[in-house]
């Protein structure tokens, strides 16, 4: 029994650390490039115009819907020429969104596109197609441009409607009007004739009721899709708001034919929406204004612990101080150090790092020179606090975090007393917090500070230190940001490294950079609601700073958000676990196996959920599958839970015949649960499974027989709890295990009458 528990505990250690059993150990042959289901999308960008990938149209608007469809995006700057597609063996498609004309030789680009499409690569073209003018303004012969448009079933007839007051849609299907209808003064548009009936037209504009004037502005077909400039999105310059005119999920789904692709899903665990929370240490030493604690000069960090962490023991939170705030050789005090120890001692708290000296602008340190920093040294401790969070002492100016920046405070980082050392900033800070935490807790998560824009070497330093990273993205989807364009993708490529974004925005964006409306963070519940339905696009993420403990309004807003989260059906994990799950999204590969709708899953790291869309009538075929924990239908999709103990599971789908209940199966499987599960193993009577998680273990299983079942919870061979529950006539077994699972448990399920399950 002890050996069995140790095996289960090892499986969970692998889940939490992101380790994966090797293919050799699992006895599986290596996959070839030809066997791998392609899921890479190559984004062509012109960085002469957009400057950075981080702010590009594709990254800020298109990549999130592409991620939701299971697609991983890589970038190529066309200023460097055209890419060699042989570098991308699992390439599924190419996406472009140009604002101008980026190619010096349009003919070469058109030929490159033709060769790519001929080998099966699909294209999604938004905005300017880049084939009418050469870079520099030279016109391109229409015959050359039309070789490009012909690949999308179109012909440019060299006409243009610049006065559109007489133009109306002759056809606008469900793909049009996603967030904003076609209304008001419409943009001018070219005259596109459709020449290939294999392509579906989603928007056709007609002028003056004359069918001869029809122009096909949004099309999808066998080689991809095209959206004419001005008809994909709407931009309001006055409010700096963007909204989709087209449905990006439908457009990219059709353009890249994603229905045959399993979607690696970072939003879901054990059939439930995933929850995580993390706190940046800014404002750690600020004195709270909340009565009666203000009179005792309680630190904001202690105030957050008292009001927002200790009352929610079943909601894990990753707490990331700044070493400079704690270490007495910098600006630390006995009180600030004691606050960290008290927090790290709580079972639900994961120690994390907000760096050593809190860089405000990471680019300043990419090619660091102490000489460049010298002009700022005499300003340390003397800078003005501006409108940042303050309590009347010098530290208020240093502790604004993202509220501060090099422009406002005229310093590159909060603490400058020693030269910048990247190894100390990353690995050194992680080691510092690990030593500060109780035995058995290790700090592995770096929560980016300042502008949250780390350079490649900083990200590499996290990886080399054995850590993971998070922050950036500023996800908003509410009345102030009424669009899915406010939700960022999963992460950002930075050279050969990857930054993982937070899934929610912190209180800065809700409080005008911590200058007003200190209650504003309560609106996070609206973003989380919209990001969870009707499509589950993001996990539920509560992300904030320690200065939220300074003001009564901000603290009340935080407690309101946590109370709302507590009432929802969620699967809580530490923030570092989410970061590893997100990393798994980019590494995962699918190998199509013999027969229809059957895949082997490789290199998934800590990601353990797959999603199949438009799958209300589908179910897991357990006879042809292995390493599957469970399944659940939600929002028209089928969420499949993978077993972390199985390195390379196989998932096969079938049609069970009924979509109004949990699909029956000859073996038990998980429908949903608050905990994470692993190593599901049938026994002669019933089954057992390992579990870990936060809070009471509410769960639902589908079992092969109805009636009463006995459930026991064990740890290290010691029985901690025994209970029973009844499976309904359909085999649905719902129960809750009232035992802490922060340390792994072993759950045993047996039919109460002792008959074989």
KOLSE-781749 format. One record per residue (C-alpha): residue number from 1; residue in one letter; x, y, z. Coordinates in steps of 0.1 Angstrom, whole numbers, plus 2048, in hexadecimal, padded with zeros to 3 digits. Last residue first. Example, Ala and Ser with C-alpha at 12.3 -4.5 7.8 and 13.67 -1.06 7.14 Angstrom:
2
     k   r    c1    c2    c3
     2   s   889   7F5   847
     1   a   87B   7D3   84E
% end
This chain:
757
     k   r    c1    c2    c3
   757   x   754   7E4   799
   756   x   757   7C2   7A9
   755   x   73F   7BA   7C5
   754   x   748   7C5   7E8
   753   x   725   7D0   7F1
   752   x   731   7F4   7F7
   751   x   740   7F6   7D4
   750   x   764   802   7D9
   749   x   776   823   7D3
   748   x   799   829   7E2
   747   x   7A8   84B   7E4
   746   x   7CE   850   7E9
   745   x   7D7   873   7F6
   744   x   7F2   88B   7EC
   743   x   7FC   8A7   803
   742   x   7E7   8C5   7FD
   741   x   7CB   8AC   7FE
   740   x   7BA   8B7   81E
   739   x   79D   8A0   827
   738   x   778   8A5   824
   737   x   773   88E   805
   736   x   754   899   7F2
   735   x   73D   883   7DE
   734   x   72B   87E   7BD
   733   x   729   85C   7AC
   732   x   717   85C   78A
   731   x   710   838   77F
   730   x   6F0   83E   76B
   729   x   6DB   82F   787
   728   x   6EA   848   7A0
   727   x   70B   840   7B2
   726   x   706   842   7D7
   725   x   721   84F   7EF
   724   x   736   841   80B
   723   x   750   84D   824
   722   x   771   844   833
   721   x   78C   85D   83E
   720   x   7B1   85F   847
   719   x   7BD   83B   841
   718   x   7E2   839   847
   717   x   7F7   827   82C
   716   x   80B   846   824
   715   x   7EB   85A   81F
   714   x   7C9   84A   81B
   713   x   7A6   856   811
   712   x   78B   83C   810
   711   x   76B   839   7FB
   710   x   74F   820   7FE
   709   x   736   81E   7E1
   708   x   710   81A   7E2
   707   x   6FC   813   7C3
   706   x   701   816   79E
   705   x   71B   803   78A
   704   x   737   80B   771
   703   x   741   82C   783
   702   x   740   850   776
   701   x   751   865   78F
   700   x   748   887   79E
   699   x   75F   89B   7B6
   698   x   75F   8B1   7D4
   697   x   780   8AE   7E6
   696   x   77E   8C9   801
   695   x   799   8E4   7FE
   694   x   7B9   8E4   7EA
   693   x   7C6   8C8   7D4
   692   x   7D6   8A6   7D1
   691   x   7C8   884   7C7
   690   x   7D4   861   7C0
   689   x   7BB   848   7B2
   688   x   7AD   826   7BC
   687   x   794   80F   7AB
   686   x   776   7F8   7B3
   685   x   779   7D4   7BD
   684   x   793   7C1   7A9
   683   x   7A5   7E2   7A6
   682   x   7A5   7FC   78A
   681   x   7C1   816   78C
   680   x   7BF   83C   787
   679   x   7E3   848   78B
   678   x   7DB   86D   78F
   677   x   7C1   886   79B
   676   x   7C1   8AC   79F
   675   x   7A7   8B8   7B8
   674   x   787   8CC   7B4
   673   x   776   8B0   7A0
   672   x   765   8A8   77F
   671   x   759   88A   76B
   670   x   774   872   775
   669   x   773   84F   766
   668   x   76A   82C   771
   667   x   76C   810   758
   666   x   752   7FF   741
   665   x   747   821   736
   664   x   727   835   734
   663   x   727   858   726
   662   x   71C   873   73F
   661   x   6F9   87D   736
   660   x   6E5   88E   71B
   659   x   6FC   888   6FD
   658   x   6F1   865   6F5
   657   x   6FF   84E   6D9
   656   x   721   849   6E7
   655   x   734   857   6C9
   654   x   758   84D   6CC
   653   x   779   85F   6D4
   652   x   79C   851   6DA
   651   x   7B6   85F   6F1
   650   x   7D8   84E   6F6
   649   x   7ED   859   714
   648   x   813   85E   711
   647   x   822   864   734
   646   x   807   853   748
   645   x   808   85E   76D
   644   x   7FA   880   765
   643   x   7D9   86F   75A
   642   x   7C8   883   73F
   641   x   7A7   895   744
   640   x   792   899   724
   639   x   77B   8B7   720
   638   x   760   8B2   705
   637   x   753   8D3   6F7
   636   x   72F   8E0   6F3
   635   x   733   8F8   710
   634   x   73C   8DB   727
   633   x   73E   8B5   723
   632   x   754   8A3   73C
   631   x   76E   888   739
   630   x   785   872   74E
   629   x   7A6   865   759
   628   x   7B4   85B   737
   627   x   7D5   849   736
   626   x   7CB   830   71C
   625   x   7B1   832   700
   624   x   7A2   818   6E7
   623   x   78C   808   701
   622   x   786   829   712
   621   x   775   838   6F4
   620   x   772   85B   701
   619   x   751   86C   6F8
   618   x   742   880   6DC
   617   x   71E   88C   6D7
   616   x   724   8AF   6E6
   615   x   745   8B1   6D4
   614   x   745   8D2   6C2
   613   x   767   8D8   6D1
   612   x   77F   8BD   6DF
   611   x   793   8C8   6FD
   610   x   7B2   8B8   70C
   609   x   7BC   8BB   731
   608   x   7DB   8B0   742
   607   x   7F6   8CA   73B
   606   x   813   8C4   753
   605   x   82C   8BB   739
   604   x   819   8B2   719
   603   x   836   8A2   706
   602   x   821   888   6F4
   601   x   7FC   880   6F0
   600   x   7F3   862   6DA
   599   x   7D4   869   6C5
   598   x   7B4   857   6B9
   597   x   798   866   6A5
   596   x   797   84D   688
   595   x   7AC   82E   686
   594   x   7D1   82A   68A
   593   x   7E2   845   69E
   592   x   7E6   86B   69A
   591   x   802   877   6AF
   590   x   7FC   896   6C4
   589   x   817   8AD   6D2
   588   x   819   8C2   6F1
   587   x   836   8DA   6F6
   586   x   823   8FB   6F3
   585   x   805   8F3   708
   584   x   81C   8E2   721
   583   x   82B   904   72A
   582   x   808   90F   733
   581   x   804   8F1   74B
   580   x   826   8FA   75A
   579   x   81A   91E   760
   578   x   7F9   911   76F
   577   x   80D   8FB   787
   576   x   822   919   791
   575   x   802   92C   79A
   574   x   7F8   911   7B3
   573   x   7D8   8FE   7AB
   572   x   7B3   902   7B1
   571   x   799   8EE   79D
   570   x   77A   903   79B
   569   x   754   901   79F
   568   x   74D   924   7AC
   567   x   745   931   7CF
   566   x   769   936   7D9
   565   x   76F   94B   7BA
   564   x   754   963   7C4
   563   x   762   965   7E7
   562   x   785   96B   7D9
   561   x   778   988   7C4
   560   x   765   997   7E1
   559   x   784   994   7F7
   558   x   799   9A6   7DD
   557   x   77F   9C2   7DA
   556   x   77E   9C6   800
   555   x   7A4   9C9   801
   554   x   7A4   9E3   7E6
   553   x   78A   9F8   7F7
   552   x   79A   9F5   819
   551   x   7BC   A00   80C
   550   x   7DE   9F1   813
   549   x   7D8   9CC   80E
   548   x   7D5   9D1   7E8
   547   x   7F9   9DD   7EC
   546   x   803   9B9   7EC
   545   x   7FD   9B7   7C7
   544   x   7E2   9A4   7B3
   543   x   7DA   985   79E
   542   x   7BA   971   7A3
   541   x   7B9   959   784
   540   x   79B   945   77A
   539   x   7A8   932   75B
   538   x   7A4   941   739
   537   x   790   93C   719
   536   x   773   926   724
   535   x   75A   92F   709
   534   x   737   93B   711
   533   x   744   941   72C
   532   x   764   941   740
   531   x   776   960   733
   530   x   755   973   737
   529   x   752   969   75B
   528   x   776   96E   764
   527   x   775   991   755
   526   x   756   999   768
   525   x   764   98C   789
   524   x   782   9A2   784
   523   x   76A   9BF   788
   522   x   771   9BD   7AE
   521   x   793   9CB   7A6
   520   x   784   9EE   7A3
   519   x   780   9F5   7C8
   518   x   79F   A0B   7C7
   517   x   78C   A21   7AE
   516   x   7AA   A39   7AC
   515   x   7D0   A3B   7A8
   514   x   7DB   A17   7A8
   513   x   7E4   A16   783
   512   x   7C1   A21   77A
   511   x   7B2   A0A   794
   510   x   7A6   9EC   77F
   509   x   7C5   9EA   76A
   508   x   7DB   9EA   789
   507   x   7C6   9D0   79B
   506   x   7D6   9B3   789
   505   x   7CB   9A5   767
   504   x   7C1   981   763
   503   x   7CF   962   752
   502   x   7F3   96B   759
   501   x   80A   968   73B
   500   x   825   94E   736
   499   x   845   95C   726
   498   x   856   943   70E
   497   x   87A   940   705
   496   x   88C   93C   6E3
   495   x   889   961   6DC
   494   x   86C   96D   6F1
   493   x   84D   959   6E8
   492   x   82F   966   6FA
   491   x   816   953   70F
   490   x   7F3   945   713
   489   x   7E3   95F   6FC
   488   x   7D6   980   70A
   487   x   7B1   988   712
   486   x   7A7   9AC   70A
   485   x   7A1   9A2   6E6
   484   x   784   98D   6F4
   483   x   772   9AE   6F4
   482   x   75F   9C6   70B
   481   x   77D   9D6   71C
   480   x   76D   9F0   733
   479   x   74D   9DB   737
   478   x   761   9BB   73D
   477   x   77C   9A5   72D
   476   x   79E   9AE   73B
   475   x   7BE   999   73A
   474   x   7DD   9AD   742
   473   x   7F5   997   72E
   472   x   814   999   745
   471   x   81D   980   760
   470   x   82B   95D   764
   469   x   84C   949   765
   468   x   858   926   76C
   467   x   876   91A   780
   466   x   893   901   77D
   465   x   8AD   91C   781
   464   x   8B6   917   75C
   463   x   892   91E   752
   462   x   890   93E   766
   461   x   8B2   94A   758
   460   x   8A5   943   735
   459   x   888   95A   73B
   458   x   8A1   975   746
   457   x   8B7   96E   728
   456   x   89A   973   710
   455   x   88F   995   71C
   454   x   874   999   737
   453   x   856   9AF   72F
   452   x   842   9B0   750
   451   x   843   9D6   74F
   450   x   84C   9D6   774
   449   x   850   9B3   782
   448   x   84E   990   774
   447   x   841   975   78C
   446   x   85C   95B   78E
   445   x   84E   939   79A
   444   x   864   91D   7A8
   443   x   865   924   7CD
   442   x   868   903   7E0
   441   x   854   8F7   7FD
   440   x   85F   8D6   80E
   439   x   86F   8E7   82C
   438   x   85E   908   835
   437   x   864   926   81F
   436   x   881   93F   824
   435   x   89B   928   814
   434   x   884   924   7F5
   433   x   87F   94A   7F5
   432   x   8A4   951   7F2
   431   x   8AA   935   7D9
   430   x   88F   944   7C2
   429   x   89F   967   7C6
   428   x   8C2   95A   7BD
   427   x   8B4   948   79E
   426   x   8A4   967   790
   425   x   8B2   988   79B
   424   x   8D2   978   7A8
   423   x   8D9   968   787
   422   x   8D0   988   775
   421   x   8E8   99D   78A
   420   x   8E0   9C3   78B
   419   x   8FB   9D6   79D
   418   x   8F5   9DD   7C3
   417   x   8E2   9FA   7D3
   416   x   8C9   9FC   7B7
   415   x   8A8   9F1   7C6
   414   x   887   9F9   7B6
   413   x   893   9F5   792
   412   x   89A   A0A   773
   411   x   895   A2C   785
   410   x   885   A4B   777
   409   x   866   A46   78D
   408   x   84B   A4E   774
   407   x   85D   A45   754
   406   x   870   A27   762
   405   x   850   A17   76D
   404   x   83B   A16   78C
   403   x   817   A09   78E
   402   x   825   9E8   782
   401   x   837   9E6   7A4
   400   x   82D   A03   7BA
   399   x   844   9F9   7D6
   398   x   861   A11   7D3
   397   x   84D   A31   7D6
   396   x   83B   A24   7F5
   395   x   85C   A1B   805
   394   x   864   A3F   80B
   393   x   848   A42   824
   392   x   827   A53   823
   391   x   811   A35   81D
   390   x   813   A32   7F7
   389   x   805   A21   7D9
   388   x   80F   A33   7BA
   387   x   803   A56   7B0
   386   x   826   A65   7B0
   385   x   83C   A55   7CA
   384   x   858   A6D   7C4
   383   x   87B   A5F   7C4
   382   x   893   A64   7E1
   381   x   898   A40   7EC
   380   x   8AD   A39   7CE
   379   x   8B3   A59   7BA
   378   x   8D9   A5A   7C0
   377   x   8DD   A39   7AE
   376   x   8CA   A43   78E
   375   x   8E7   A52   77B
   374   x   8FC   A33   782
   373   x   8E4   A1B   770
   372   x   8F5   A1E   74E
   371   x   917   A19   75F
   370   x   90B   9FA   76F
   369   x   906   9EC   74C
   368   x   8EB   9D4   743
   367   x   8E4   9C9   71F
   366   x   8C1   9BA   725
   365   x   8BF   9CE   746
   364   x   8AD   9ED   739
   363   x   895   9D6   725
   362   x   887   9CA   746
   361   x   877   9EB   750
   360   x   86C   9EB   774
   359   x   885   9D3   782
   358   x   87B   9C6   7A5
   357   x   89C   9C2   7B8
   356   x   89C   99D   7C0
   355   x   880   98F   7AB
   354   x   85A   98C   7B1
   353   x   861   968   7BD
   352   x   84A   94C   7C8
   351   x   841   93A   7E8
   350   x   821   925   7E4
   349   x   806   92D   7FE
   348   x   7EA   914   806
   347   x   7FC   903   823
   346   x   804   924   834
   345   x   828   926   83F
   344   x   832   93B   821
   343   x   81B   957   82D
   342   x   829   959   851
   341   x   84D   957   844
   340   x   846   974   82B
   339   x   837   98A   847
   338   x   854   982   85E
   337   x   86C   990   843
   336   x   858   9B0   83F
   335   x   856   9B5   865
   334   x   87B   9AE   86B
   333   x   883   9C8   850
   332   x   88F   9C5   82D
   331   x   89D   9E2   818
   330   x   8BD   9D1   80C
   329   x   8D5   9C0   824
   328   x   8B6   9B9   839
   327   x   8A7   9A2   81E
   326   x   882   9A5   81D
   325   x   878   9C1   805
   324   x   896   9BD   7EF
   323   x   88E   998   7EB
   322   x   86D   9A3   7DA
   321   x   850   98D   7E6
   320   x   83D   974   7D1
   319   x   81F   963   7E1
   318   x   80F   946   7CD
   317   x   7EB   941   7D9
   316   x   7D6   922   7DF
   315   x   7B1   925   7E6
   314   x   7A5   90B   7FF
   313   x   7B3   91E   81D
   312   x   79F   93D   815
   311   x   79C   951   836
   310   x   7C2   94F   83A
   309   x   7C8   95E   818
   308   x   7B3   97E   813
   307   x   7AE   98F   834
   306   x   7CB   985   84B
   305   x   7E4   97D   82F
   304   x   7DB   99D   81C
   303   x   7DF   9B1   83B
   302   x   801   9A1   843
   301   x   80E   9AB   821
   300   x   7FF   9CE   825
   299   x   814   9D2   844
   298   x   802   9D8   866
   297   x   80A   9FA   874
   296   x   7F6   9F2   895
   295   x   7DF   A10   88F
   294   x   7DB   A05   86B
   293   x   7CE   9E3   876
   292   x   7AD   9F1   884
   291   x   7A5   9FC   86A
   290   x   7B4   9F7   847
   289   x   7CE   A11   83D
   288   x   7E8   9F6   839
   287   x   80D   9FE   83D
   286   x   821   9F8   81E
   285   x   83D   9DF   822
   284   x   830   9C6   808
   283   x   824   9E1   7F0
   282   x   830   9CD   7D1
   281   x   833   9A8   7DA
   280   x   821   99B   7BC
   279   x   804   983   7C6
   278   x   7F9   964   7B4
   277   x   7D8   951   7B0
   276   x   7CD   932   79E
   275   x   7AD   922   793
   274   x   7A6   908   778
   273   x   783   904   76A
   272   x   777   8E1   772
   271   x   779   8BF   75F
   270   x   797   8B3   774
   269   x   7AB   8D1   769
   268   x   7A0   8EC   750
   267   x   7AC   90D   742
   266   x   7CD   901   732
   265   x   7BD   8EC   717
   264   x   7D1   8D8   6FD
   263   x   7B8   8D7   6E0
   262   x   7B4   8B6   6CD
   261   x   7B6   8BF   6A8
   260   x   79E   8B1   68E
   259   x   786   8CF   692
   258   x   7A3   8E7   68C
   257   x   79F   8ED   667
   256   x   7B8   90A   666
   255   x   7A2   924   655
   254   x   781   915   661
   253   x   78B   916   686
   252   x   79E   936   681
   251   x   77E   947   674
   250   x   767   937   68E
   249   x   77D   941   6AB
   248   x   784   963   69D
   247   x   75E   96B   69A
   246   x   761   988   682
   245   x   75A   9AC   68C
   244   x   772   9A9   6A9
   243   x   775   9C6   6C1
   242   x   791   9DD   6CA
   241   x   790   9FA   6E2
   240   x   7A8   A17   6E4
   239   x   78C   A2D   6F2
   238   x   78F   A49   6D8
   237   x   7A1   A32   6BF
   236   x   784   A1A   6BC
   235   x   790   9FC   6A8
   234   x   779   9E3   697
   233   x   785   9C1   68C
   232   x   784   9AA   66E
   231   x   772   9BF   654
   230   x   78A   9DD   652
   229   x   7A4   9CA   63D
   228   x   794   9AD   62B
   227   x   794   98B   63D
   226   x   7A3   96D   62C
   225   x   7A1   948   634
   224   x   7B3   927   631
   223   x   7BD   911   614
   222   x   79E   8FB   613
   221   x   786   918   619
   220   x   77E   937   62C
   219   x   771   959   61F
   218   x   76C   97C   62D
   217   x   769   999   614
   216   x   757   98A   5F7
   215   x   74D   9A8   5E1
   214   x   72B   9AA   5D0
   213   x   728   9C7   5B7
   212   x   717   9B2   59C
   211   x   6FC   9AA   5B6
   210   x   6F1   9CF   5B5
   209   x   6DE   9D9   5D4
   208   x   6EF   9FB   5D5
   207   x   711   9EB   5DE
   206   x   713   9C7   5EA
   205   x   72A   9BA   605
   204   x   72F   995   60A
   203   x   73A   988   62C
   202   x   73D   963   635
   201   x   745   955   613
   200   x   74E   930   614
   199   x   76A   924   5FC
   198   x   766   904   5E8
   197   x   752   91A   5D0
   196   x   772   928   5C1
   195   x   772   948   5AD
   194   x   763   961   5C6
   193   x   766   985   5BA
   192   x   777   99E   5D1
   191   x   771   9C2   5CA
   190   x   786   9D5   5E4
   189   x   778   9E5   603
   188   x   772   A07   613
   187   x   76B   A07   638
   186   x   747   A08   645
   185   x   737   A27   652
   184   x   71F   A1C   66E
   183   x   718   9F8   674
   182   x   726   9D5   66D
   181   x   71F   9C6   68F
   180   x   739   9C5   6AB
   179   x   742   9A8   6C2
   178   x   73C   98A   6AB
   177   x   72B   99E   68F
   176   x   735   986   672
   175   x   73C   961   676
   174   x   717   959   679
   173   x   711   963   654
   172   x   712   984   643
   171   x   706   983   61F
   170   x   6FA   9A0   609
   169   x   70A   9B7   622
   168   x   703   9DC   61B
   167   x   715   9F6   606
   166   x   704   A16   5FD
   165   x   716   A2B   617
   164   x   736   A19   60D
   163   x   749   A34   5FA
   162   x   76B   A24   5F5
   161   x   75F   A06   5E1
   160   x   77D   9F9   5CE
   159   x   781   9E7   5AD
   158   x   7A0   9D5   5A0
   157   x   78C   9B5   59A
   156   x   79F   9A3   5B6
   155   x   798   97E   5B1
   154   x   78F   967   5CE
   153   x   78F   942   5D7
   152   x   7A9   947   5F2
   151   x   7C7   93A   5DE
   150   x   7BA   94F   5C2
   149   x   7C2   96E   5D7
   148   x   7E7   967   5D5
   147   x   7E8   961   5B0
   146   x   7D2   980   5AE
   145   x   7ED   996   5BD
   144   x   805   98B   5A1
   143   x   7EC   991   585
   142   x   7E4   9B3   595
   141   x   807   9BF   58F
   140   x   816   9CB   5B0
   139   x   818   9F1   5B6
   138   x   839   9FF   5C4
   137   x   833   A0E   5E7
   136   x   853   A09   5FA
   135   x   84C   9E5   604
   134   x   83A   9D7   5E5
   133   x   816   9E0   5E0
   132   x   7F7   9CA   5DB
   131   x   803   9AA   5EB
   130   x   805   9B1   610
   129   x   7E3   9A2   618
   128   x   7D9   9C0   62D
   127   x   7C3   9B6   64A
   126   x   7BF   991   652
   125   x   7CD   974   63E
   124   x   7C9   951   64D
   123   x   7DE   938   639
   122   x   7DE   911   637
   121   x   7FD   8FC   632
   120   x   7F6   8DD   61D
   119   x   815   8DA   608
   118   x   804   8ED   5EB
   117   x   7FB   909   604
   116   x   820   90E   60D
   115   x   82A   90F   5E8
   114   x   810   928   5E0
   113   x   819   93E   5FE
   112   x   83E   93E   5F3
   111   x   834   947   5D0
   110   x   81F   964   5DC
   109   x   83C   970   5F2
   108   x   855   96E   5D5
   107   x   83D   982   5BF
   106   x   839   99C   5DB
   105   x   85E   9A4   5DB
   104   x   865   9C0   5F3
   103   x   84B   9B2   60A
   102   x   83C   9C5   628
   101   x   81E   9D7   619
   100   x   80A   9E7   635
    99   x   7F4   9DE   652
    98   x   7FD   9BA   651
    97   x   7EA   99E   663
    96   x   7F8   97C   658
    95   x   7F1   959   664
    94   x   803   939   657
    93   x   7F7   916   65C
    92   x   7FB   8F3   669
    91   x   820   8F1   66D
    90   x   82C   8D2   67F
    89   x   84E   8D0   66E
    88   x   855   8F5   672
    87   x   879   8FC   666
    86   x   870   8ED   644
    85   x   85B   90D   640
    84   x   87A   922   638
    83   x   86F   945   642
    82   x   86C   962   62A
    81   x   883   980   62E
    80   x   890   990   64E
    79   x   877   9AC   64C
    78   x   85E   990   64C
    77   x   862   98C   671
    76   x   857   968   67A
    75   x   842   95E   698
    74   x   837   93D   6A7
    73   x   813   936   6B2
    72   x   806   916   6C2
    71   x   7E3   90A   6B8
    70   x   7CA   8F8   6CF
    69   x   7AC   90C   6C3
    68   x   7AE   921   6E3
    67   x   7D1   929   6DA
    66   x   7C6   936   6B8
    65   x   7AB   94B   6CA
    64   x   7C7   959   6E1
    63   x   7DF   95F   6C4
    62   x   7C9   975   6AF
    61   x   7C5   995   6C3
    60   x   7E4   99F   6D6
    59   x   7FD   988   6C5
    58   x   7F0   98C   6A2
    57   x   7EB   9B1   6A5
    56   x   80F   9B6   6B2
    55   x   816   9C5   6D4
    54   x   82B   9A8   6E3
    53   x   839   9A0   6C0
    52   x   84B   9C1   6C1
    51   x   851   9DE   6A9
    50   x   830   9DC   696
    49   x   83C   9ED   676
    48   x   860   9E3   671
    47   x   856   9C4   685
    46   x   842   9B6   667
    45   x   831   997   673
    44   x   82B   975   664
    43   x   81B   95E   67E
    42   x   823   939   679
    41   x   808   922   688
    40   x   813   902   698
    39   x   7F9   8E6   69E
    38   x   803   8CA   686
    37   x   7F8   8A7   690
    36   x   819   894   695
    35   x   81D   874   681
    34   x   831   884   665
    33   x   849   895   67D
    32   x   851   873   68B
    31   x   847   866   6AE
    30   x   85F   853   6C3
    29   x   855   830   6CC
    28   x   842   82A   6ED
    27   x   84F   814   709
    26   x   845   82D   724
    25   x   869   82F   730
    24   x   875   837   70D
    23   x   85A   851   709
    22   x   867   862   728
    21   x   852   868   746
    20   x   848   88D   749
    19   x   852   8A7   762
    18   x   83C   8C6   766
    17   x   845   8CA   78B
    16   x   822   8C8   798
    15   x   817   8AB   782
    14   x   838   898   788
    13   x   834   89B   7AD
    12   x   811   88F   7A8
    11   x   81D   86F   797
    10   x   837   86A   7B3
     9   x   81C   86D   7CD
     8   x   808   852   7BB
     7   x   826   83B   7BA
     6   x   82D   842   7DF
     5   x   809   839   7E7
     4   x   80C   817   7D5
     3   x   82D   810   7E7
     2   x   81C   818   808
     1   x   800   800   800
% end
